C-alpha cells in the first residue's frame, strides 16, 4: 500500500500526562503505543475479542490481542479519549 506522506504528522504531546512522541497517520484505523511507554500510561489492558494483525513498514506482520482503553491525549489543550494497542 502506498500512502500520501502529507497525511502523516509527528510531534510531542501529552498522553496520560506524560510527554510522548506521537505519529498521526490519517490512513491508520487504530492507535498504538510502544511497550516501552506502556508502563507510564498506568491503565489496565483488556483482551480484544479477536487478535489484530499489524503490518509494519518493513513488511513484517505482528498480532496484538490487548488494548488499553480510555487513554487521554491532550492536543492543543483539548482532551481526547483514545484506545491504544501496545506493540513492540
DSSP file (Angstrom, degrees, kcal/mol; ACC not computed):
  #  RESIDUE AA STRUCTURE BP1 BP2  ACC     N-H-->O    O-->H-N    N-H-->O    O-->H-N    TCO  KAPPA ALPHA  PHI   PSI    X-CA   Y-CA   Z-CA
    1    1 A X              0   0    0      0, 0.0     2,-0.5     0, 0.0     0, 0.0   0.000 360.0 360.0 360.0 133.4    0.0    0.0    0.0
    2    2 A X        -     0   0    0      2,-0.0     2,-0.3     0, 0.0     0, 0.0  -0.913 360.0-165.3-107.4 130.7    1.3    3.4   -0.9
    3    3 A X        -     0   0    0     -2,-0.5     2,-0.5     2,-0.0     3,-0.0  -0.862  28.1-107.7-116.6 150.8    0.3    6.4    1.2
    4    4 A X    >   -     0   0    0     -2,-0.3     3,-1.9     1,-0.1    23,-0.1  -0.646  26.1-143.0 -71.4 121.5    0.5   10.1    0.7
    5    5 A X  G >  S+     0   0    0     -2,-0.5     3,-1.4     1,-0.3    -1,-0.1   0.702  94.1  72.1 -63.2 -20.3    3.2   11.3    3.0
    6    6 A X  G 3  S+     0   0    0      1,-0.3    -1,-0.3     3,-0.0    -2,-0.0   0.622  85.0  67.9 -72.5  -9.6    1.3   14.5    3.7
    7    7 A X  G <  S+     0   0    0     -3,-1.9    19,-2.7    18,-0.0     2,-0.5   0.366  87.2  82.3 -89.4   6.6   -1.2   12.5    5.8
    8    8 A X  E <   +A   25   0A   0     -3,-1.4     2,-0.4    17,-0.2    17,-0.2  -0.950  54.7 176.6-116.4 128.1    1.5   11.8    8.5
    9    9 A X  E     -A   24   0A   0     15,-2.5    15,-3.8    -2,-0.5     2,-0.3  -0.984   8.8-162.5-128.8 138.5    2.3   14.4   11.2
   10   10 A X  E     +A   23   0A   0     -2,-0.4     2,-0.3    13,-0.2    13,-0.2  -0.868  24.5 127.8-119.0 155.9    4.7   13.9   14.1
   11   11 A X  E     -A   22   0A   0     11,-1.9    11,-3.5    -2,-0.3     2,-0.5  -0.976  54.2 -86.2 179.3 179.7    5.1   15.8   17.3
   12   12 A X  E     +A   21   0A   0     -2,-0.3     2,-0.3     9,-0.2     9,-0.2  -0.950  49.8 162.5-111.7 125.8    5.3   15.6   21.1
   13   13 A X  E     -A   20   0A   0      7,-2.4     7,-2.8    -2,-0.5     2,-0.5  -0.881  42.7 -94.4-137.2 164.2    2.0   15.6   23.0
   14   14 A X  E     -AB  19  74A   0     60,-0.8    60,-2.8    -2,-0.3     2,-0.5  -0.735  35.6-177.5 -84.9 125.8    0.8   14.7   26.5
   15   15 A X  E >  S-AB  18  73A   0      3,-3.0     3,-1.0    -2,-0.5    58,-0.2  -0.970  79.3 -19.0-124.1 113.3   -0.6   11.2   26.7
   16   16 A X  T 3  S-     0   0    0     56,-3.1    -1,-0.1    -2,-0.5    57,-0.1   0.906 129.2 -54.3  50.6  44.9   -2.0   10.4   30.1
   17   17 A X  T 3  S+     0   0    0     55,-0.3     2,-0.4     1,-0.2    -1,-0.2   0.684 119.0 106.9  65.4  23.0    0.0   13.4   31.5
   18   18 A X  E <  S-A   15   0A   0     -3,-1.0    -3,-3.0    -5,-0.0     2,-0.2  -0.995  76.3-111.8-127.4 136.7    3.4   12.1   30.1
   19   19 A X  E     +A   14   0A   0     -2,-0.4     2,-0.4    -5,-0.2    -5,-0.2  -0.476  43.0 179.3 -67.5 133.8    5.1   13.6   27.1
   20   20 A X  E     -A   13   0A   0     -7,-2.8    -7,-2.4    -2,-0.2     2,-0.6  -0.993  34.5-119.9-137.6 141.8    5.1   11.2   24.2
   21   21 A X  E     -A   12   0A   0     -2,-0.4     2,-0.4    -9,-0.2    -9,-0.2  -0.733  42.7-166.0 -77.5 124.6    6.4   11.3   20.6
   22   22 A X  E     -A   11   0A   0    -11,-3.5   -11,-1.9    -2,-0.6     2,-0.5  -0.914  20.1-160.3-121.6 139.9    3.3   10.8   18.5
   23   23 A X  E     -A   10   0A   0     -2,-0.4     2,-0.6   -13,-0.2   -13,-0.2  -0.981  10.5-158.5-116.1 118.5    2.8   10.0   14.9
   24   24 A X  E     -A    9   0A   0    -15,-3.8   -15,-2.5    -2,-0.5     2,-0.6  -0.875  10.3-176.2 -97.2 121.9   -0.6   10.9   13.4
   25   25 A X  E >   -A    8   0A   0     -2,-0.6     3,-1.9   -17,-0.2   -17,-0.2  -0.950  16.9-159.6-121.1 109.7   -1.4    8.9   10.3
   26   26 A X  T 3  S+     0   0    0    -19,-2.7    -1,-0.1    -2,-0.6   -18,-0.1   0.710  92.8  57.1 -61.8 -19.8   -4.6    9.8    8.7
   27   27 A X  T 3  S+     0   0    0    -20,-0.2    -1,-0.3   -23,-0.1     2,-0.2   0.537  86.0  98.6 -88.9  -6.4   -4.6    6.4    6.9
   28   28 A X    <   -     0   0    0     -3,-1.9     3,-0.0     1,-0.1    -3,-0.0  -0.552  53.6-163.6 -83.7 145.5   -4.5    4.3   10.1
   29   29 A X  S    S+     0   0    0     -2,-0.2     2,-0.3     2,-0.0    -1,-0.1   0.434  73.3  38.5-106.8   0.2   -7.6    2.8   11.6
   30   30 A X  S    S-     0   0    0     55,-0.0     2,-0.4     2,-0.0    54,-0.1  -0.915  74.0-125.8-140.0 166.6   -6.1    2.1   15.1
   31   31 A X        -     0   0    0     52,-0.4    54,-2.1    -2,-0.3     2,-0.3  -0.933  25.5-164.6-118.7 142.9   -3.8    3.7   17.5
   32   32 A X  E     -d   85   0B   0     -2,-0.4     2,-0.3    52,-0.3    54,-0.2  -0.832  10.1-160.7-127.6 159.6   -0.7    2.1   19.0
   33   33 A X  E     -d   86   0B   0     52,-1.9    54,-2.5    -2,-0.3     2,-0.1  -0.993  28.4-110.7-138.6 144.2    1.7    2.6   21.9
   34   34 A X  E  >  -d   87   0B   0     -2,-0.3     4,-1.5    52,-0.2     3,-0.4  -0.409  21.9-124.5 -73.5 150.5    5.2    1.1   22.4
   35   35 A X  H  > S+     0   0    0     52,-1.5     4,-0.6     1,-0.2    -1,-0.1   0.808 111.9  59.6 -62.5 -29.1    5.8   -1.5   25.1
   36   36 A X  H  4 S+     0   0    0      1,-0.2     3,-0.3     2,-0.2    -1,-0.2   0.854 110.8  39.5 -68.1 -34.7    8.5    0.8   26.5
   37   37 A X  H >> S+     0   0    0     -3,-0.4     3,-1.7     1,-0.2     4,-0.6   0.696  93.8  90.5 -85.0 -20.8    6.0    3.6   27.0
   38   38 A X  H >X S+     0   0    0     -4,-1.5     3,-1.3     1,-0.3     4,-0.7   0.813  78.1  57.6 -48.1 -45.9    3.2    1.3   28.2
   39   39 A X  H 3< S+     0   0    0     -4,-0.6     3,-0.3    -3,-0.3    -1,-0.3   0.775 100.0  60.4 -62.0 -24.5    4.1    1.4   32.0
   40   40 A X  H <4 S+     0   0    0     -3,-1.7    -1,-0.3     1,-0.2    -2,-0.2   0.727  91.8  66.3 -74.2 -21.3    3.7    5.2   32.0
   41   41 A X  H << S-     0   0    0     -3,-1.3    -1,-0.2    -4,-0.6    -2,-0.2   0.852  84.1-158.5 -70.8 -34.3    0.0    5.1   30.9
   42   42 A X     <  +     0   0    0     -4,-0.7     2,-0.3    -3,-0.3    -3,-0.1   0.843  46.8 118.4  59.7  38.8   -1.0    3.4   34.2
   43   43 A X        -     0   0    0     -5,-0.3    -1,-0.2    28,-0.0     2,-0.2  -0.963  67.0-106.7-128.2 150.7   -4.2    1.8   32.9
   44   44 A X        -     0   0    0     -2,-0.3    25,-0.5    -3,-0.1     2,-0.2  -0.497  30.4-125.0 -78.2 144.3   -5.0   -1.9   32.7
   45   45 A X        -     0   0    0     -2,-0.2     2,-0.4    23,-0.2    23,-0.2  -0.479  19.5-152.2 -80.1 156.7   -5.1   -3.7   29.4
   46   46 A X  E     -E   67   0C   0     21,-2.9    21,-2.4    -2,-0.2     2,-0.2  -0.978  20.8-111.5-127.6 145.3   -8.1   -5.6   28.2
   47   47 A X  E     -E   66   0C   0     -2,-0.4    19,-0.3    19,-0.2     2,-0.2  -0.525  29.0-134.6 -72.3 139.3   -8.2   -8.5   25.9
   48   48 A X  E     -     0   0C   0     17,-2.8     3,-0.1    -2,-0.2    -1,-0.0  -0.633  17.0-121.6 -88.1 154.5   -9.8   -7.9   22.4
   49   49 A X  E    S+     0   0C   0     -2,-0.2     2,-0.4     1,-0.2    -1,-0.1   0.905  98.2  25.4 -61.6 -41.6  -12.2  -10.5   21.1
   50   50 A X  E    S-     0   0C   0     14,-0.0    -1,-0.2    -3,-0.0    14,-0.1  -0.957  91.0-107.9-125.7 142.8  -10.1  -11.0   18.0
   51   51 A X  E     -     0   0C   0     -2,-0.4     2,-0.5    -3,-0.1    14,-0.2  -0.372  32.7-132.4 -64.0 147.0   -6.4  -10.5   17.5
   52   52 A X  E     -E   64   0C   0     12,-3.5    12,-2.3    14,-0.1     2,-0.4  -0.918  12.3-141.4-107.5 123.6   -5.5   -7.5   15.4
   53   53 A X  E     -E   63   0C   0     -2,-0.5     2,-0.5    10,-0.2    10,-0.2  -0.708  17.8-168.0 -86.8 130.9   -2.9   -8.1   12.6
   54   54 A X  E     -E   62   0C   0      8,-3.4     8,-2.7    -2,-0.4     2,-0.6  -0.979  10.0-155.1-124.0 122.4   -0.5   -5.2   12.1
   55   55 A X  E     -E   61   0C   0     -2,-0.5     6,-0.2     6,-0.2     5,-0.1  -0.872  18.1-147.7 -97.3 119.7    1.8   -4.9    9.1
   56   56 A X    >   -     0   0    0      4,-3.2     3,-2.3    -2,-0.6     0, 0.0  -0.298  30.5 -97.6 -80.5 168.2    4.9   -2.9    9.9
   57   57 A X  T 3  S+     0   0    0      1,-0.3    -1,-0.1     2,-0.1    -2,-0.0   0.785 123.7  56.6 -58.4 -29.6    6.7   -0.6    7.4
   58   58 A X  T 3  S-     0   0    0      2,-0.1    -1,-0.3     1,-0.1     3,-0.1   0.382 121.3-106.1 -85.5   6.4    9.3   -3.4    6.7
   59   59 A X  S <  S+     0   0    0     -3,-2.3     2,-0.2     1,-0.3    -2,-0.1   0.274  77.0 136.8  90.3 -11.5    6.5   -5.8    5.7
   60   60 A X        -     0   0    0     -5,-0.1    -4,-3.2     1,-0.0     2,-0.4  -0.472  44.2-145.2 -69.2 138.4    6.8   -7.8    9.0
   61   61 A X  E     +E   55   0C   0     -6,-0.2     2,-0.3    -2,-0.2    -6,-0.2  -0.908  18.7 179.4-111.5 133.6    3.4   -8.7   10.5
   62   62 A X  E     -E   54   0C   0     -8,-2.7    -8,-3.4    -2,-0.4     2,-0.4  -0.874  17.8-137.8-123.6 161.4    2.6   -8.9   14.2
   63   63 A X  E     -E   53   0C   0     -2,-0.3     2,-0.4   -10,-0.2   -10,-0.2  -0.954  14.0-168.7-121.0 140.9   -0.6   -9.7   16.1
   64   64 A X  E     +E   52   0C   0    -12,-2.3   -12,-3.5    -2,-0.4    23,-0.1  -0.974  14.9 175.6-126.5 141.5   -1.9   -7.9   19.1
   65   65 A X  E     +     0   0C   0     -2,-0.4   -17,-2.8   -14,-0.2     2,-0.3   0.259  60.1  76.0-128.8  12.4   -4.7   -9.1   21.3
   66   66 A X  E     -E   47   0C   0    -19,-0.3     2,-0.3    20,-0.2   -19,-0.2  -0.895  51.9-174.5-119.2 152.7   -4.7   -6.4   24.1
   67   67 A X  E     -E   46   0C   0    -21,-2.4   -21,-2.9    -2,-0.3     2,-0.7  -0.983  22.2-138.2-139.7 154.4   -5.9   -2.8   24.1
   68   68 A X  E     - C   0  84A   0     16,-3.6    16,-2.4    -2,-0.3     3,-0.5  -0.928  31.5-150.8-110.5 104.6   -5.6   -0.1   26.7
   69   69 A X  E     +     0   0A   0     -2,-0.7    14,-0.2   -25,-0.5    13,-0.1  -0.390  62.5  15.1 -79.6 154.2   -9.0    1.7   26.7
   70   70 A X  E    S+     0   0A   0      1,-0.2    13,-0.2    -2,-0.1    -1,-0.2   0.828  70.5 168.0  60.6  43.0   -9.7    5.3   27.5
   71   71 A X  E     - C   0  82A   0     11,-3.1    11,-2.6    -3,-0.5     2,-0.6  -0.532  33.1-124.9 -76.7 154.2   -6.2    6.9   27.4
   72   72 A X  E     - C   0  81A   0      9,-0.2   -56,-3.1    -2,-0.2     2,-0.5  -0.910  22.4-169.5-110.6 119.0   -6.2   10.7   27.4
   73   73 A X  E     -BC  15  80A   0      7,-2.9     7,-2.5    -2,-0.6     2,-0.7  -0.924  11.4-150.9-105.2 125.0   -4.5   12.5   24.6
   74   74 A X  E     +BC  14  79A   0    -60,-2.8   -60,-0.8    -2,-0.5     2,-0.5  -0.867  21.9 172.6 -98.6 113.6   -4.0   16.3   25.1
   75   75 A X  E >  S- C   0  78A   0      3,-2.9     3,-1.1    -2,-0.7   -62,-0.1  -0.952  71.8 -22.0-127.6 110.0   -4.0   18.0   21.7
   76   76 A X  T 3  S-     0   0    0     -2,-0.5    -1,-0.1     1,-0.3     3,-0.1   0.911 125.4 -54.5  55.9  45.4   -4.0   21.8   21.7
   77   77 A X  T 3  S+     0   0    0      1,-0.2     2,-0.4    -3,-0.0    -1,-0.3   0.682 116.0 116.4  61.5  20.6   -5.5   21.9   25.2
   78   78 A X  E <   -C   75   0A   0     -3,-1.1    -3,-2.9     2,-0.0     2,-0.4  -0.969  61.0-135.6-115.5 136.7   -8.3   19.6   24.1
   79   79 A X  E     -C   74   0A   0     -2,-0.4     2,-0.4    -5,-0.2    -5,-0.2  -0.780  19.9-172.7 -97.9 132.4   -8.6   16.2   25.7
   80   80 A X  E     -C   73   0A   0     -7,-2.5    -7,-2.9    -2,-0.4     2,-0.6  -0.975  18.7-138.4-123.3 135.6   -9.4   13.1   23.5
   81   81 A X  E     +C   72   0A   0     -2,-0.4     2,-0.3    -9,-0.2    -9,-0.2  -0.836  33.4 171.5 -92.5 123.7  -10.2    9.7   24.8
   82   82 A X  E     -C   71   0A   0    -11,-2.6   -11,-3.1    -2,-0.6     2,-0.4  -0.954  31.5-131.0-132.9 151.5   -8.4    7.0   22.7
   83   83 A X  E     -     0   0A   0     -2,-0.3   -52,-0.4   -13,-0.2     2,-0.4  -0.856  27.1-157.9 -97.3 136.9   -7.9    3.3   22.9
   84   84 A X  E     -C   68   0A   0    -16,-2.4   -16,-3.6    -2,-0.4     2,-0.6  -0.916  11.4-147.4-119.6 143.6   -4.3    2.2   22.3
   85   85 A X  E     -d   32   0B   0    -54,-2.1   -52,-1.9    -2,-0.4     2,-0.3  -0.944  22.9-134.3-106.8 117.3   -2.9   -1.2   21.2
   86   86 A X  E     +d   33   0B   0     -2,-0.6     2,-0.3   -54,-0.2   -20,-0.2  -0.549  35.2 165.8 -74.2 132.1    0.5   -2.0   22.8
   87   87 A X  E      d   34   0B   0    -54,-2.5   -52,-1.5    -2,-0.3   -23,-0.1  -0.937 360.0 360.0-140.3 163.1    3.1   -3.3   20.3
   88   88 A X              0   0    0     -2,-0.3   -54,-0.1   -54,-0.2    -2,-0.1   0.471 360.0 360.0 -70.0 360.0    6.8   -3.9   20.2
